[in-house]
Amino acid sequence: MPRVLGVHIPDDKKIEYSLTYVYGIGKTLSKKILKTVDISLDKKAKDLTQDELSKIKEAVEAHYLVEGDLKREVMMNVKRLKDISSWRGQRHSKRLPVRGQTTRINSRTVRGNKRATVGSGRKAAPSPK
């Protein structure tokens, strides 16, 4: 398994899709990177040479934030919103949707799977003997 920026990328996939395993690189950015370093999109990850891997690594490090640096920046942006008590920061603190979604019925993934229906908290009926 080749390693790019500390991430193992799958051997059997095309390099265009394998690069998306790195946090911060999507399909479009992957194509753009491969075009700048002049590597074919159809090439499998296991067929890359060390020289090609180093070219990819240098291109990504020079122009883009990925992995730990990107995660740290996102975390600092959220922390800044919380510190200044903005509306979005308060929503982040309460673990509610930040971008205007309705929360009355949906947003179970953010709030947790809380079911507030009549039968949700009921104990099971005793079995007859």
PATORZA-34704 format. One record per residue (C-alpha): residue in three letters; x, y, z. Coordinates in steps of 0.05 Angstrom, whole numbers, plus 5000, padded with zeros to 4 digits. Example, Ala and Ser with C-alpha at 12.3 -4.5 7.8 and 13.67 -1.06 7.14 Angstrom:
<nodes>
ala524649105156 ser527349795143 
</nodes>
This chain:
<nodes>
met500050005000 pro503050674980 arg503051225032 val501451935013 leu502052465068 gly501651935122 val495451585095 his495250895065 ile491750924998 pro488650304967 asp492849934915 asp487449664869 lys483950324854 lys485750854804 ile490151394833 glu484651904818 tyr480151564870 ser485651324917 leu487852034931 thr480952194959 tyr482651775020 val486852365044 tyr482652835086 gly481653485047 ile482553194977 gly476253054938 lys475352794867 thr476053484833 leu482253674872 ser485252984859 lys484453084784 lys487453774789 ile493553514828 leu494752944779 lys494253414720 thr499453884750 val504453324763 asp502953004695 ile500552314718 ser495251924682 leu488451884716 asp487751154695 lys494050924730 lys493050464790 ala496050664856 lys500450034859 asp503650224792 leu506250894816 thr513750974824 gln517051294885 asp518651904841 glu511351994822 leu509151914895 ser514152444917 lys511652924862 ile504552844887 lys506752954958 glu510653584941 ala504853874899 val499853764955 glu504354035010 ala506054654970 his499054874952 tyr493754544996 leu491954435069 val490453705083 glu489853215141 gly492053485209 asp493154205188 leu486254255156 lys482853915215 arg486454395262 glu484155005221 val476954775220 met477154645295 met480055345308 asn474655665264 val469155315305 lys472655505370 arg472956235347 leu465556235333 lys464155945402 asp468756465436 ile465357065404 ser458456765421 ser455856825351 trp449456475332 arg453255935295 gly457855845354 gln452055745401 arg449055235354 his455754865352 ser456054865428 lys449054575434 arg450554065380 leu444854305337 pro444654425261 val448455055244 arg446155215174 gly438755365183 gln435854665179 thr429354535215 thr429954155281 arg422853995298 ile422553335263 asn429153225228 ser436353295253 arg436452635289 thr443552525267 val445753165302 arg441353125364 gly441852385373 asn436351885359 lys431352165409 arg424451885396 ala419152295432 thr413151875413 val408051555458 gly410850845456 ser418251005456 gly419550995531 arg414650455550 lys416849825584 ala415449165551 ala409148815574 pro410248225620 ser409847575583 pro403947115605 lys405946485641 
</nodes>
